[in-house]
């Protein structure tokens, strides 16, 4: 007959609880070890669900660190000045990369025509454009400049400013022009909208190639069932 009472001479019951936990901590392959060390994941209700309070991931560490630095500065400016310009800058600093599209040098020059002496402000990246041959002298504030865009602006006698420098020059946003790049210029946006083939739809289909041999059968010809 098997006794259910614990054996006082058993090694498991002779150890103190602290020694038992230490031994399990160093024992590989134990489920309790994974629980204690935090290796066991938490089952979330839906695929892709985020734990409340978890920080949003940002692959651009450099830009995110810059945003954190400027965040403190513009929080202070919004609180002390009440300027709408500073509130817009603060809100855009928190936006995702998709909502901080880059702006080209050509578009920047177009928007700044007739605005001499003013500072262009872009919460995003300024990129070079080889279609532009002459760059006028401009003062530009941005989160980031590409190497060639910065070189061309400086060579033309302009200035590339950071947001802390802008806060010293224009704490209320005076003599500034707030600009943004085209948010819907991404290739992915061309696939959004009504289904391809539906009347009055200009949505780009997800096809391997647009040619004679690709998805031209049923639904594309009257001789193959129907045509939309």
Secondary structure, DSSP 4 states (H G I P E B T S, - for coil): ----SPPTTSHHHHS-HHHHHHHHHH-TT-HHHHHHHT-SPPPPSSTT---TTPPPP-S-HHHHHHHHHHHHHHHHHHHHH--HHHHHHHHHHTS-STTS--EEHHHHHHHTTT-TT-EEEEEEEEE--TT-------EEEEEEE-HHHHHHHHHTT-EEE-HHHHHHH-TT-TTEEEE---TT-SGGGGG-SSPTTSTT--PPP--S--STTSS-STBB-TTSS-B-
